[in-house]
Amino acid sequence: MAEIIIDYDKCDGADCGECADICPMEILVIEGDKIVVQCQEECSLCEVCMDVCPNMAITVKD
Ligand code: SF4
């Protein structure tokens, strides 16, 4: 199962939201001013969230 780790020291949260906009599985979502991970088990491991994050705050592990 995929493991998605957000480094909140680097993440700009809702001020950015690029990963939440692009995730095709709606796993990364904006909640308040934060990005949160939901239904991690449905992640397709496409890694586009890692590619779009300007702060390299997301790690996706298989
Ligand atoms: S790897 Fe793909 S499916 Fe998984 S959280 Fe990132 S964008 Fe969403």
Residues whose N, C-alpha, C, O or C-beta is under 5 A from the ligand:
A	BS01	SF4	C23 P24 M25 I27 C43 S44 L45 C46 E47 V48 C49 V60
